[in-house]
Amino acid sequence: MPSSTTRLRLRQDKNRHSSIGNMERALKHWTISASAGDYKAMHCLGKNFERGLVSRESMDSTLTAYNNSCAEIRSEARDAAICKVVANN
């Protein structure tokens, strides 16, 4: 998984590219970030998939990588802590 500095740089790059109109490059950055487990990048790819800017094959492979990354992070201790926080609120 990329370091927090690398993730921040990727987020800045993809936002910069999408704001200047270079969507192809922004989509590449979102794909990299989503594959590393970034929820916001996955959301952006989903929106662009709905617009027809992302192919089904690309979306499928990115979604698989995103799910694998999220599965690596998941642990019983983390799930128990989340349940405890949710129960207290």
Secondary structure, DSSP 4 states (H G I P E B T S, - for coil): ---HHHHHHHHHHHHHHHHTT-HHHHHHHHHHHHHTT-HHHHHHHHHHHHTT-S-HHHHHHHHHHHHHHHHHH--HHHHHHHHHHHHH-
